C-alpha cells in the first residue's frame, strides 16, 4: 500500500473523531433533497441540528427546483449539487444536474447553472474528494456520467457517459441496467457504481483532472442473482465496503484492495428480522464514522437495521432495529460528530432524529419527527464561522 493511500485512509478514519475532539460545532446545517412531483415540496430544504440536544429545526426552502432527489456538497463547502429527476432537459430525454452556491451566512442556495445528467432518471450524485468533478448515476437510462466542476463551482458538460449493458434474473425489475448509485474510494482513484439491474458493482478508474471515468479490470464485483444492489459505502479504514441490496433486503460486505481497486465478497446478511414480504425493499447503507457500526434502511418494514462491525474482518453482526417514527425510510445519514442519525421518511413527510449509543450502536429517538415534504436525501454541512 502506498503512503498516499495509507494517509488517505487514516485521515478518513479519524475525521469524525478529530471533529469531536477539536471543536464540535453547536449547530449543523442539514440539506434535504425531495420529490416535488405529486406533493407539496418546492425543492431543497434547509434544517438546523443542535448537536447538544439533537433538536432539529426546519429553516424553510433553501432553493426552489424540480425533483432534486439527491444532493452532494463540494469539499470547499461553497457549492451544492443536485440531480433533477426530470423527463426532459434542453429538449432532450435526459435528466439534469444543477449547481448551487451556498450562502455562508444563511445557508440559502443560489442556482449557478445546469447540465445534462447524461441519461434518464438521475438518482444519485457525489463530488470527488478534490472537488473537481461530479459523478452521477442514471437509474432509468442505466448509465453513469462525470461532469467537470469549474473554479467558480459551475458544471461543465459531461466529460464521460458510460452506458451499462445486460440484465439479470428478475425480468420485471432487472430487464435492463439500472445504475442506482456511484461512489468514490478514499484515495479518489476509483469509482463504484451499484447497478440494480445487473446485480453488479461496476468499477471505474477516476481521473479527477480530466473528470473522466474509464472501465477498470476486473470490471465489477458480483452479488447474488436477484439481489438488486442499490447503495454503497466504504468503511472509514478503507479496507471494507458495503452494498445494500434492494430486492432481497440484504447487505453484502466486501474486502477492498485500494491498490488494485478490487472488491471481494466477505459476507451477505439480511436487514430484516424475518423473511422478505411483498412490498419490502431496502434503500440506504451508512457506516458510522467510528467504523464500529453499519446501518441500513428497510422500506415496507419501516425500520433502520443496526449492525456491529468486526473491524478485524469487516463482517457484520445484527444488533437490532429501530422503527419509531419511521415511515418509508429512504436516504438517511449520520452527522459528522457521529452522535445523531437522521432519517428521511419519504411517505411520512418528515425527518426523524435518533441519538446513537456509541458503545452498542442502538438508536434512541431524539424528539418528534420534523415535518418536511417528501424527503429523499439528507446531507450535512458544518457552517462557516
BALOBA-1460 file (C-alpha; in Angstrom, 3 decimals):
// residues 385
<rec num="1" residu="x" x="0.000" y="0.000" z="0.000"/>
<rec num="2" residu="x" x="1.411" y="3.381" z="-0.942"/>
<rec num="3" residu="x" x="1.997" y="6.130" z="1.551"/>
<rec num="4" residu="x" x="-0.659" y="8.308" z="-0.146"/>
<rec num="5" residu="x" x="-3.319" y="5.620" z="0.172"/>
<rec num="6" residu="x" x="-2.401" y="4.954" z="3.806"/>
<rec num="7" residu="x" x="-2.633" y="8.644" z="4.662"/>
<rec num="8" residu="x" x="-5.973" y="8.967" z="2.878"/>
<rec num="9" residu="x" x="-7.443" y="6.017" z="4.770"/>
<rec num="10" residu="x" x="-6.129" y="7.218" z="8.120"/>
<rec num="11" residu="x" x="-7.444" y="10.728" z="7.530"/>
<rec num="12" residu="x" x="-10.879" y="9.409" z="6.658"/>
<rec num="13" residu="x" x="-10.982" y="7.102" z="9.672"/>
<rec num="14" residu="x" x="-10.014" y="9.851" z="12.073"/>
<rec num="15" residu="x" x="-12.166" y="12.597" z="10.558"/>
<rec num="16" residu="x" x="-15.183" y="12.403" z="12.860"/>
<rec num="17" residu="x" x="-13.071" y="11.849" z="15.977"/>
<rec num="18" residu="x" x="-10.915" y="14.848" z="15.127"/>
<rec num="19" residu="x" x="-14.021" y="16.979" z="14.625"/>
<rec num="20" residu="x" x="-15.362" y="15.992" z="18.036"/>
<rec num="21" residu="x" x="-12.074" y="16.487" z="19.840"/>
<rec num="22" residu="x" x="-11.021" y="19.723" z="18.186"/>
<rec num="23" residu="x" x="-14.163" y="21.820" z="18.008"/>
<rec num="24" residu="x" x="-17.594" y="20.234" z="17.841"/>
<rec num="25" residu="x" x="-19.918" y="22.750" z="16.189"/>
<rec num="26" residu="x" x="-23.006" y="23.733" z="18.160"/>
<rec num="27" residu="x" x="-25.140" y="23.752" z="15.017"/>
<rec num="28" residu="x" x="-25.104" y="21.827" z="11.757"/>
<rec num="29" residu="x" x="-26.939" y="22.703" z="8.589"/>
<rec num="30" residu="x" x="-28.922" y="19.840" z="7.082"/>
<rec num="31" residu="x" x="-29.950" y="19.965" z="3.434"/>
<rec num="32" residu="x" x="-32.932" y="17.836" z="2.406"/>
<rec num="33" residu="x" x="-33.444" y="16.722" z="-1.180"/>
<rec num="34" residu="x" x="-37.082" y="15.965" z="-2.032"/>
<rec num="35" residu="x" x="-39.551" y="14.934" z="-4.683"/>
<rec num="36" residu="x" x="-41.664" y="17.879" z="-5.847"/>
<rec num="37" residu="x" x="-43.905" y="15.919" z="-8.222"/>
<rec num="38" residu="x" x="-47.248" y="14.903" z="-6.745"/>
<rec num="39" residu="x" x="-46.682" y="16.566" z="-3.393"/>
<rec num="40" residu="x" x="-46.226" y="19.845" z="-1.534"/>
<rec num="41" residu="x" x="-42.454" y="20.148" z="-1.848"/>
<rec num="42" residu="x" x="-40.944" y="23.064" z="-3.737"/>
<rec num="43" residu="x" x="-37.332" y="21.884" z="-3.857"/>
<rec num="44" residu="x" x="-34.365" y="21.701" z="-1.445"/>
<rec num="45" residu="x" x="-34.988" y="22.447" z="2.227"/>
<rec num="46" residu="x" x="-32.612" y="23.656" z="4.933"/>
<rec num="47" residu="x" x="-32.791" y="22.412" z="8.512"/>
<rec num="48" residu="x" x="-30.596" y="23.069" z="11.545"/>
<rec num="49" residu="x" x="-29.427" y="20.424" z="14.016"/>
<rec num="50" residu="x" x="-28.425" y="21.288" z="17.575"/>
<rec num="51" residu="x" x="-25.523" y="18.935" z="18.315"/>
<rec num="52" residu="x" x="-26.061" y="19.124" z="22.079"/>
<rec num="53" residu="x" x="-29.765" y="18.333" z="22.248"/>
<rec num="54" residu="x" x="-30.485" y="16.722" z="18.878"/>
<rec num="55" residu="x" x="-33.216" y="19.276" z="18.246"/>
<rec num="56" residu="x" x="-33.937" y="19.695" z="14.545"/>
<rec num="57" residu="x" x="-35.435" y="22.927" z="13.201"/>
<rec num="58" residu="x" x="-36.865" y="23.433" z="9.726"/>
<rec num="59" residu="x" x="-35.430" y="26.684" z="8.330"/>
<rec num="60" residu="x" x="-37.563" y="26.563" z="5.190"/>
<rec num="61" residu="x" x="-36.919" y="26.364" z="1.473"/>
<rec num="62" residu="x" x="-33.263" y="26.757" z="0.515"/>
<rec num="63" residu="x" x="-33.874" y="26.686" z="-3.242"/>
<rec num="64" residu="x" x="-36.886" y="26.101" z="-5.458"/>
<rec num="65" residu="x" x="-36.103" y="23.441" z="-8.064"/>
<rec num="66" residu="x" x="-37.822" y="20.417" z="-9.609"/>
<rec num="67" residu="x" x="-37.389" y="16.937" z="-8.120"/>
<rec num="68" residu="x" x="-33.942" y="17.461" z="-6.505"/>
<rec num="69" residu="x" x="-33.937" y="13.929" z="-5.151"/>
<rec num="70" residu="x" x="-30.245" y="13.576" z="-4.386"/>
<rec num="71" residu="x" x="-27.615" y="16.065" z="-3.250"/>
<rec num="72" residu="x" x="-23.847" y="16.377" z="-2.884"/>
<rec num="73" residu="x" x="-21.808" y="19.111" z="-1.207"/>
<rec num="74" residu="x" x="-18.468" y="20.341" z="-2.550"/>
<rec num="75" residu="x" x="-15.493" y="19.840" z="-0.176"/>
<rec num="76" residu="x" x="-14.945" y="23.628" z="-0.137"/>
<rec num="77" residu="x" x="-18.443" y="23.960" z="1.435"/>
<rec num="78" residu="x" x="-19.183" y="26.690" z="-1.125"/>
<rec num="79" residu="x" x="-21.336" y="24.693" z="-3.538"/>
<rec num="80" residu="x" x="-24.124" y="22.131" z="-3.569"/>
<rec num="81" residu="x" x="-25.095" y="19.895" z="-6.489"/>
<rec num="82" residu="x" x="-28.485" y="18.292" z="-7.071"/>
<rec num="83" residu="x" x="-29.797" y="15.842" z="-9.614"/>
<rec num="84" residu="x" x="-33.107" y="16.743" z="-11.213"/>
<rec num="85" residu="x" x="-35.275" y="13.719" z="-11.959"/>
<rec num="86" residu="x" x="-36.925" y="15.489" z="-14.889"/>
<rec num="87" residu="x" x="-38.061" y="13.755" z="-18.062"/>
<rec num="88" residu="x" x="-36.534" y="16.305" z="-20.406"/>
<rec num="89" residu="x" x="-33.660" y="18.795" z="-20.325"/>
<rec num="90" residu="x" x="-32.956" y="21.314" z="-23.109"/>
<rec num="91" residu="x" x="-35.224" y="19.439" z="-25.476"/>
<rec num="92" residu="x" x="-33.608" y="16.029" z="-24.916"/>
<rec num="93" residu="x" x="-34.813" y="12.995" z="-22.981"/>
<rec num="94" residu="x" x="-32.327" y="13.237" z="-20.148"/>
<rec num="95" residu="x" x="-32.212" y="14.282" z="-16.525"/>
<rec num="96" residu="x" x="-30.407" y="17.326" z="-15.171"/>
<rec num="97" residu="x" x="-27.719" y="18.273" z="-12.671"/>
<rec num="98" residu="x" x="-27.773" y="21.743" z="-11.107"/>
<rec num="99" residu="x" x="-25.006" y="23.624" z="-9.293"/>
<rec num="100" residu="x" x="-25.868" y="25.992" z="-6.440"/>
<rec num="101" residu="x" x="-23.787" y="28.497" z="-4.481"/>
<rec num="102" residu="x" x="-24.205" y="28.217" z="-0.699"/>
<rec num="103" residu="x" x="-24.658" y="31.481" z="1.199"/>
<rec num="104" residu="x" x="-22.176" y="31.110" z="4.114"/>
<rec num="105" residu="x" x="-24.345" y="33.258" z="6.405"/>
<rec num="106" residu="x" x="-27.834" y="31.896" z="5.757"/>
<rec num="107" residu="x" x="-27.314" y="28.544" z="4.049"/>
<rec num="108" residu="x" x="-29.648" y="29.548" z="1.242"/>
<rec num="109" residu="x" x="-28.849" y="28.348" z="-2.267"/>
<rec num="110" residu="x" x="-28.420" y="30.352" z="-5.470"/>
<rec num="111" residu="x" x="-28.508" y="28.483" z="-8.812"/>
<rec num="112" residu="x" x="-25.290" y="28.717" z="-10.842"/>
<rec num="113" residu="x" x="-26.028" y="26.546" z="-13.880"/>
<rec num="114" residu="x" x="-27.451" y="23.213" z="-15.025"/>
<rec num="115" residu="x" x="-26.210" y="20.464" z="-17.309"/>
<rec num="116" residu="x" x="-27.489" y="17.193" z="-18.697"/>
<rec num="117" residu="x" x="-27.020" y="14.193" z="-16.411"/>
<rec num="118" residu="x" x="-26.077" y="12.103" z="-19.451"/>
<rec num="119" residu="x" x="-29.108" y="9.817" z="-19.142"/>
<rec num="120" residu="x" x="-32.668" y="9.439" z="-17.914"/>
<rec num="121" residu="x" x="-33.695" y="9.147" z="-14.292"/>
<rec num="122" residu="x" x="-30.647" y="10.512" z="-12.422"/>
<rec num="123" residu="x" x="-30.936" y="9.232" z="-8.846"/>
<rec num="124" residu="x" x="-27.550" y="9.661" z="-7.141"/>
<rec num="125" residu="x" x="-24.666" y="12.137" z="-7.172"/>
<rec num="126" residu="x" x="-21.313" y="12.555" z="-5.427"/>
<rec num="127" residu="x" x="-18.441" y="15.029" z="-5.733"/>
<rec num="128" residu="x" x="-14.927" y="13.605" z="-5.883"/>
<rec num="129" residu="x" x="-12.674" y="14.297" z="-2.919"/>
<rec num="130" residu="x" x="-10.688" y="17.002" z="-4.738"/>
<rec num="131" residu="x" x="-13.857" y="18.829" z="-5.786"/>
<rec num="132" residu="x" x="-13.008" y="18.598" z="-9.470"/>
<rec num="133" residu="x" x="-15.957" y="16.605" z="-10.767"/>
<rec num="134" residu="x" x="-19.481" y="15.428" z="-10.036"/>
<rec num="135" residu="x" x="-20.386" y="11.790" z="-10.680"/>
<rec num="136" residu="x" x="-23.979" y="10.820" z="-11.465"/>
<rec num="137" residu="x" x="-25.898" y="7.529" z="-11.671"/>
<rec num="138" residu="x" x="-28.846" y="7.442" z="-14.095"/>
<rec num="139" residu="x" x="-31.331" y="4.788" z="-12.975"/>
<rec num="140" residu="x" x="-33.769" y="4.679" z="-15.888"/>
<rec num="141" residu="x" x="-31.079" y="5.078" z="-18.517"/>
<rec num="142" residu="x" x="-28.721" y="2.590" z="-16.883"/>
<rec num="143" residu="x" x="-25.654" y="4.796" z="-17.230"/>
<rec num="144" residu="x" x="-23.114" y="6.788" z="-15.230"/>
<rec num="145" residu="x" x="-21.666" y="10.177" z="-16.078"/>
<rec num="146" residu="x" x="-18.919" y="12.508" z="-14.880"/>
<rec num="147" residu="x" x="-19.132" y="16.295" z="-15.117"/>
<rec num="148" residu="x" x="-16.206" y="18.687" z="-14.550"/>
<rec num="149" residu="x" x="-16.576" y="21.330" z="-11.849"/>
<rec num="150" residu="x" x="-15.157" y="24.723" z="-12.762"/>
<rec num="151" residu="x" x="-13.300" y="27.030" z="-10.396"/>
<rec num="152" residu="x" x="-16.470" y="29.083" z="-9.833"/>
<rec num="153" residu="x" x="-18.495" y="25.986" z="-8.936"/>
<rec num="154" residu="x" x="-20.336" y="25.758" z="-12.225"/>
<rec num="155" residu="x" x="-20.677" y="22.432" z="-14.016"/>
<rec num="156" residu="x" x="-19.249" y="21.660" z="-17.424"/>
<rec num="157" residu="x" x="-20.871" y="19.323" z="-19.915"/>
<rec num="158" residu="x" x="-20.366" y="15.597" z="-19.178"/>
<rec num="159" residu="x" x="-16.754" y="14.569" z="-19.765"/>
<rec num="160" residu="x" x="-17.761" y="10.907" z="-19.899"/>
<rec num="161" residu="x" x="-21.006" y="8.964" z="-20.159"/>
<rec num="162" residu="x" x="-20.801" y="5.186" z="-19.840"/>
<rec num="163" residu="x" x="-23.786" y="3.058" z="-20.784"/>
<rec num="164" residu="x" x="-24.183" y="-0.151" z="-18.802"/>
<rec num="165" residu="x" x="-25.312" y="-3.266" z="-20.669"/>
<rec num="166" residu="x" x="-27.051" y="-6.507" z="-19.742"/>
<rec num="167" residu="x" x="-29.799" y="-7.799" z="-17.432"/>
<rec num="168" residu="x" x="-30.319" y="-10.272" z="-14.593"/>
<rec num="169" residu="x" x="-32.740" y="-12.914" z="-13.338"/>
<rec num="170" residu="x" x="-35.749" y="-10.842" z="-12.229"/>
<rec num="171" residu="x" x="-37.336" y="-9.934" z="-15.571"/>
<rec num="172" residu="x" x="-39.745" y="-7.393" z="-14.075"/>
<rec num="173" residu="x" x="-37.051" y="-5.383" z="-12.272"/>
<rec num="174" residu="x" x="-33.814" y="-6.419" z="-13.971"/>
<rec num="175" residu="x" x="-34.755" y="-6.379" z="-17.636"/>
<rec num="176" residu="x" x="-32.053" y="-3.770" z="-18.282"/>
<rec num="177" residu="x" x="-29.295" y="-1.869" z="-16.467"/>
<rec num="178" residu="x" x="-30.378" y="0.427" z="-13.625"/>
<rec num="179" residu="x" x="-27.416" y="2.342" z="-12.190"/>
<rec num="180" residu="x" x="-28.564" y="3.249" z="-8.679"/>
<rec num="181" residu="x" x="-25.545" y="4.925" z="-7.082"/>
<rec num="182" residu="x" x="-21.964" y="5.959" z="-7.655"/>
<rec num="183" residu="x" x="-19.261" y="6.478" z="-5.005"/>
<rec num="184" residu="x" x="-15.540" y="7.220" z="-4.805"/>
<rec num="185" residu="x" x="-12.908" y="5.315" z="-2.824"/>
<rec num="186" residu="x" x="-10.945" y="7.052" z="-0.020"/>
<rec num="187" residu="x" x="-7.894" y="7.606" z="-2.241"/>
<rec num="188" residu="x" x="-10.008" y="9.194" z="-5.029"/>
<rec num="189" residu="x" x="-8.674" y="6.699" z="-7.580"/>
<rec num="190" residu="x" x="-11.732" y="4.561" z="-8.338"/>
<rec num="191" residu="x" x="-15.496" y="4.987" z="-8.649"/>
<rec num="192" residu="x" x="-18.046" y="2.272" z="-7.821"/>
<rec num="193" residu="x" x="-21.489" y="2.095" z="-9.433"/>
<rec num="194" residu="x" x="-24.085" y="-0.246" z="-7.910"/>
<rec num="195" residu="x" x="-26.385" y="-1.389" z="-10.729"/>
<rec num="196" residu="x" x="-29.678" y="-2.906" z="-9.571"/>
<rec num="197" residu="x" x="-30.457" y="-4.326" z="-12.998"/>
<rec num="198" residu="x" x="-27.178" y="-6.184" z="-13.405"/>
<rec num="199" residu="x" x="-26.500" y="-7.467" z="-9.878"/>
<rec num="200" residu="x" x="-23.072" y="-5.866" z="-10.140"/>
<rec num="201" residu="x" x="-20.975" y="-3.152" z="-8.547"/>
<rec num="202" residu="x" x="-19.118" y="-1.816" z="-11.572"/>
<rec num="203" residu="x" x="-15.655" y="-0.331" z="-11.037"/>
<rec num="204" residu="x" x="-14.184" y="2.622" z="-12.932"/>
<rec num="205" residu="x" x="-10.862" y="4.402" z="-12.876"/>
<rec num="206" residu="x" x="-11.304" y="8.061" z="-11.970"/>
<rec num="207" residu="x" x="-9.133" y="10.864" z="-13.338"/>
<rec num="208" residu="x" x="-10.177" y="13.977" z="-11.384"/>
<rec num="209" residu="x" x="-8.034" y="16.285" z="-13.536"/>
<rec num="210" residu="x" x="-9.936" y="15.402" z="-16.713"/>
<rec num="211" residu="x" x="-13.145" y="14.473" z="-14.868"/>
<rec num="212" residu="x" x="-13.245" y="11.228" z="-16.822"/>
<rec num="213" residu="x" x="-14.256" y="7.677" z="-15.937"/>
<rec num="214" residu="x" x="-12.782" y="4.660" z="-17.717"/>
<rec num="215" residu="x" x="-13.625" y="0.958" z="-17.224"/>
<rec num="216" residu="x" x="-11.414" y="-0.939" z="-14.803"/>
<rec num="217" residu="x" x="-10.137" y="-4.516" z="-14.879"/>
<rec num="218" residu="x" x="-11.705" y="-6.516" z="-13.305"/>
<rec num="219" residu="x" x="-14.781" y="-4.515" z="-14.355"/>
<rec num="220" residu="x" x="-17.125" y="-5.403" z="-11.487"/>
<rec num="221" residu="x" x="-17.898" y="-7.259" z="-8.277"/>
<rec num="222" residu="x" x="-20.934" y="-9.537" z="-8.270"/>
<rec num="223" residu="x" x="-23.728" y="-10.076" z="-5.754"/>
<rec num="224" residu="x" x="-26.225" y="-12.960" z="-5.629"/>
<rec num="225" residu="x" x="-28.625" y="-13.084" z="-8.619"/>
<rec num="226" residu="x" x="-31.807" y="-11.136" z="-7.975"/>
<rec num="227" residu="x" x="-30.289" y="-9.058" z="-5.154"/>
<rec num="228" residu="x" x="-30.597" y="-5.665" z="-6.828"/>
<rec num="229" residu="x" x="-27.579" y="-3.719" z="-5.450"/>
<rec num="230" residu="x" x="-28.618" y="-0.151" z="-4.673"/>
<rec num="231" residu="x" x="-26.326" y="1.977" z="-2.471"/>
<rec num="232" residu="x" x="-22.709" y="1.562" z="-1.414"/>
<rec num="233" residu="x" x="-20.500" y="2.788" z="1.443"/>
<rec num="234" residu="x" x="-16.857" y="2.438" z="2.458"/>
<rec num="235" residu="x" x="-15.664" y="1.634" z="5.955"/>
<rec num="236" residu="x" x="-13.560" y="4.550" z="7.302"/>
<rec num="237" residu="x" x="-10.500" y="2.273" z="7.398"/>
<rec num="238" residu="x" x="-10.764" y="1.903" z="3.615"/>
<rec num="239" residu="x" x="-10.376" y="-1.880" z="3.995"/>
<rec num="240" residu="x" x="-14.047" y="-2.778" z="3.607"/>
<rec num="241" residu="x" x="-17.119" y="-1.695" z="1.686"/>
<rec num="242" residu="x" x="-20.821" y="-2.496" z="1.955"/>
<rec num="243" residu="x" x="-23.575" y="-2.600" z="-0.652"/>
<rec num="244" residu="x" x="-27.245" y="-2.756" z="0.309"/>
<rec num="245" residu="x" x="-29.353" y="-4.938" z="-1.962"/>
<rec num="246" residu="x" x="-32.817" y="-3.510" z="-2.561"/>
<rec num="247" residu="x" x="-34.717" y="-6.549" z="-3.779"/>
<rec num="248" residu="x" x="-33.543" y="-9.295" z="-1.391"/>
<rec num="249" residu="x" x="-33.176" y="-6.933" z="1.608"/>
<rec num="250" residu="x" x="-29.559" y="-7.849" z="2.311"/>
<rec num="251" residu="x" x="-26.189" y="-6.175" z="2.821"/>
<rec num="252" residu="x" x="-23.094" y="-7.615" z="1.174"/>
<rec num="253" residu="x" x="-19.741" y="-6.909" z="2.840"/>
<rec num="254" residu="x" x="-16.585" y="-6.750" z="0.717"/>
<rec num="255" residu="x" x="-12.894" y="-6.531" z="1.440"/>
<rec num="256" residu="x" x="-11.169" y="-3.847" z="-0.624"/>
<rec num="257" residu="x" x="-7.726" y="-3.731" z="-2.211"/>
<rec num="258" residu="x" x="-7.027" y="0.012" z="-2.702"/>
<rec num="259" residu="x" x="-4.015" y="-0.581" z="-4.944"/>
<rec num="260" residu="x" x="-5.894" y="-2.782" z="-7.401"/>
<rec num="261" residu="x" x="-9.388" y="-1.368" z="-6.960"/>
<rec num="262" residu="x" x="-10.758" y="-4.860" z="-6.326"/>
<rec num="263" residu="x" x="-13.725" y="-5.858" z="-4.140"/>
<rec num="264" residu="x" x="-14.058" y="-9.410" z="-2.760"/>
<rec num="265" residu="x" x="-17.212" y="-10.620" z="-1.024"/>
<rec num="266" residu="x" x="-16.857" y="-11.461" z="2.657"/>
<rec num="267" residu="x" x="-20.435" y="-11.996" z="3.772"/>
<rec num="268" residu="x" x="-24.092" y="-11.297" z="2.967"/>
<rec num="269" residu="x" x="-26.621" y="-10.721" z="5.775"/>
<rec num="270" residu="x" x="-30.334" y="-9.931" z="5.888"/>
<rec num="271" residu="x" x="-31.545" y="-6.496" z="7.001"/>
<rec num="272" residu="x" x="-34.818" y="-7.940" z="8.333"/>
<rec num="273" residu="x" x="-35.807" y="-9.866" z="11.485"/>
<rec num="274" residu="x" x="-37.822" y="-12.295" z="9.323"/>
<rec num="275" residu="x" x="-38.292" y="-13.299" z="5.684"/>
<rec num="276" residu="x" x="-38.817" y="-10.730" z="2.932"/>
<rec num="277" residu="x" x="-42.508" y="-9.908" z="2.445"/>
<rec num="278" residu="x" x="-44.240" y="-8.361" z="-0.596"/>
<rec num="279" residu="x" x="-43.667" y="-4.624" z="-0.690"/>
<rec num="280" residu="x" x="-40.416" y="-4.785" z="1.276"/>
<rec num="281" residu="x" x="-37.191" y="-3.274" z="-0.049"/>
<rec num="282" residu="x" x="-34.075" y="-1.547" z="1.226"/>
<rec num="283" residu="x" x="-32.729" y="1.893" z="0.367"/>
<rec num="284" residu="x" x="-29.600" y="3.251" z="2.096"/>
<rec num="285" residu="x" x="-26.474" y="1.948" z="3.826"/>
<rec num="286" residu="x" x="-24.247" y="4.126" z="6.047"/>
<rec num="287" residu="x" x="-21.131" y="3.294" z="8.075"/>
<rec num="288" residu="x" x="-20.665" y="5.099" z="11.398"/>
<rec num="289" residu="x" x="-17.642" y="7.458" z="11.407"/>
<rec num="290" residu="x" x="-16.047" y="5.310" z="14.140"/>
<rec num="291" residu="x" x="-16.253" y="2.243" z="11.895"/>
<rec num="292" residu="x" x="-17.967" y="0.287" z="14.680"/>
<rec num="293" residu="x" x="-21.470" y="0.142" z="13.174"/>
<rec num="294" residu="x" x="-23.309" y="-0.178" z="9.859"/>
<rec num="295" residu="x" x="-26.925" y="0.886" z="9.322"/>
<rec num="296" residu="x" x="-29.434" y="0.039" z="6.591"/>
<rec num="297" residu="x" x="-32.951" y="1.306" z="5.844"/>
<rec num="298" residu="x" x="-35.909" y="-1.032" z="5.314"/>
<rec num="299" residu="x" x="-38.941" y="0.191" z="3.387"/>
<rec num="300" residu="x" x="-42.145" y="-1.744" z="3.995"/>
<rec num="301" residu="x" x="-40.757" y="-2.915" z="7.329"/>
<rec num="302" residu="x" x="-40.288" y="0.807" z="8.141"/>
<rec num="303" residu="x" x="-37.099" y="0.452" z="10.140"/>
<rec num="304" residu="x" x="-33.389" y="1.136" z="10.383"/>
<rec num="305" residu="x" x="-31.353" y="-2.055" z="10.801"/>
<rec num="306" residu="x" x="-28.318" y="-1.876" z="13.090"/>
<rec num="307" residu="x" x="-25.164" y="-3.984" z="12.699"/>
<rec num="308" residu="x" x="-21.938" y="-4.211" z="14.672"/>
<rec num="309" residu="x" x="-18.708" y="-4.400" z="12.652"/>
<rec num="310" residu="x" x="-15.871" y="-6.784" z="13.388"/>
<rec num="311" residu="x" x="-13.081" y="-4.396" z="12.499"/>
<rec num="312" residu="x" x="-10.603" y="-7.269" z="12.119"/>
<rec num="313" residu="x" x="-12.667" y="-8.954" z="9.383"/>
<rec num="314" residu="x" x="-15.276" y="-6.441" z="8.206"/>
<rec num="315" residu="x" x="-18.088" y="-8.891" z="8.992"/>
<rec num="316" residu="x" x="-21.437" y="-7.704" z="10.338"/>
<rec num="317" residu="x" x="-23.433" y="-8.942" z="13.335"/>
<rec num="318" residu="x" x="-27.129" y="-7.928" z="13.575"/>
<rec num="319" residu="x" x="-27.786" y="-5.638" z="16.565"/>
<rec num="320" residu="x" x="-31.487" y="-4.816" z="16.280"/>
<rec num="321" residu="x" x="-33.907" y="-2.472" z="14.524"/>
<rec num="322" residu="x" x="-35.410" y="0.941" z="15.228"/>
<rec num="323" residu="x" x="-38.779" y="1.846" z="13.710"/>
<rec num="324" residu="x" x="-40.250" y="4.557" z="15.942"/>
<rec num="325" residu="x" x="-41.473" y="7.423" z="13.779"/>
<rec num="326" residu="x" x="-40.019" y="5.799" z="10.652"/>
<rec num="327" residu="x" x="-42.162" y="5.539" z="7.505"/>
<rec num="328" residu="x" x="-40.653" y="4.507" z="4.168"/>
<rec num="329" residu="x" x="-37.099" y="5.446" z="5.181"/>
<rec num="330" residu="x" x="-35.315" y="6.473" z="2.008"/>
<rec num="331" residu="x" x="-31.924" y="8.036" z="2.485"/>
<rec num="332" residu="x" x="-30.570" y="8.635" z="5.987"/>
<rec num="333" residu="x" x="-27.274" y="9.998" z="7.241"/>
<rec num="334" residu="x" x="-25.084" y="10.321" z="10.331"/>
<rec num="335" residu="x" x="-23.892" y="13.757" z="11.409"/>
<rec num="336" residu="x" x="-20.122" y="14.456" z="11.227"/>
<rec num="337" residu="x" x="-19.691" y="14.085" z="15.002"/>
<rec num="338" residu="x" x="-21.246" y="10.610" z="14.950"/>
<rec num="339" residu="x" x="-23.852" y="11.469" z="17.600"/>
<rec num="340" residu="x" x="-27.071" y="11.541" z="15.587"/>
<rec num="341" residu="x" x="-28.695" y="9.633" z="12.740"/>
<rec num="342" residu="x" x="-31.311" y="11.485" z="10.671"/>
<rec num="343" residu="x" x="-33.870" y="9.590" z="8.568"/>
<rec num="344" residu="x" x="-35.785" y="10.988" z="5.607"/>
<rec num="345" residu="x" x="-39.294" y="9.488" z="5.853"/>
<rec num="346" residu="x" x="-40.426" y="9.747" z="2.246"/>
<rec num="347" residu="x" x="-44.038" y="8.718" z="2.911"/>
<rec num="348" residu="x" x="-44.085" y="10.253" z="6.373"/>
<rec num="349" residu="x" x="-43.291" y="13.776" z="5.103"/>
<rec num="350" residu="x" x="-40.817" y="14.174" z="7.930"/>
<rec num="351" residu="x" x="-37.248" y="13.746" z="9.157"/>
<rec num="352" residu="x" x="-36.620" y="11.697" z="12.313"/>
<rec num="353" residu="x" x="-33.631" y="12.213" z="14.628"/>
<rec num="354" residu="x" x="-32.056" y="9.382" z="16.621"/>
<rec num="355" residu="x" x="-29.254" y="9.592" z="19.162"/>
<rec num="356" residu="x" x="-26.589" y="6.906" z="18.610"/>
<rec num="357" residu="x" x="-25.302" y="4.849" z="21.527"/>
<rec num="358" residu="x" x="-21.537" y="4.972" z="20.973"/>
<rec num="359" residu="x" x="-20.996" y="1.559" z="22.588"/>
<rec num="360" residu="x" x="-23.813" y="-0.512" z="21.094"/>
<rec num="361" residu="x" x="-24.909" y="1.440" z="18.030"/>
<rec num="362" residu="x" x="-28.516" y="1.428" z="19.267"/>
<rec num="363" residu="x" x="-30.785" y="4.283" z="18.159"/>
<rec num="364" residu="x" x="-32.955" y="6.285" z="20.578"/>
<rec num="365" residu="x" x="-35.483" y="8.876" z="19.310"/>
<rec num="366" residu="x" x="-34.435" y="12.458" z="19.991"/>
<rec num="367" residu="x" x="-37.745" y="14.296" z="19.941"/>
<rec num="368" residu="x" x="-40.581" y="14.000" z="17.447"/>
<rec num="369" residu="x" x="-40.128" y="13.840" z="13.638"/>
<rec num="370" residu="x" x="-39.920" y="17.276" z="11.980"/>
<rec num="371" residu="x" x="-42.206" y="17.992" z="9.032"/>
<rec num="372" residu="x" x="-40.727" y="18.357" z="5.554"/>
<rec num="373" residu="x" x="-42.495" y="17.202" z="2.367"/>
<rec num="374" residu="x" x="-41.320" y="14.044" z="0.558"/>
<rec num="375" residu="x" x="-37.718" y="13.907" z="1.900"/>
<rec num="376" residu="x" x="-35.356" y="11.719" z="-0.096"/>
<rec num="377" residu="x" x="-31.793" y="12.793" z="0.736"/>
<rec num="378" residu="x" x="-30.054" y="14.064" z="3.900"/>
<rec num="379" residu="x" x="-26.753" y="15.978" z="3.694"/>
<rec num="380" residu="x" x="-24.819" y="17.748" z="6.487"/>
<rec num="381" residu="x" x="-22.684" y="20.874" z="6.373"/>
<rec num="382" residu="x" x="-20.678" y="22.473" z="9.158"/>
<rec num="383" residu="x" x="-21.473" y="26.197" z="8.826"/>
<rec num="384" residu="x" x="-18.562" y="28.555" z="8.281"/>
<rec num="385" residu="x" x="-17.602" y="30.624" z="11.299"/>
